[in-house]
């Protein structure tokens, strides 16, 4: 699964889908998907990511108080 970083517009490959959909996790592991070489894995804040279409992540993925 790929998401887009808001600030740079670069694609980020999601390496931990369970962390992405867990509203109690503020970040998730991923790596930039740009250029010819695979980037190093690092943590990305979920608030800095959107879907490639520009749509925000579902609130139930980022807000632990969402009901």
Secondary structure, DSSP 8 states (H G I E B T S, - for coil): -EEEETTT--EEEES-HHHHH-TT-SEEEEEE--SSS----EEEEGGGEE-TTS-B--HHHH-TT--
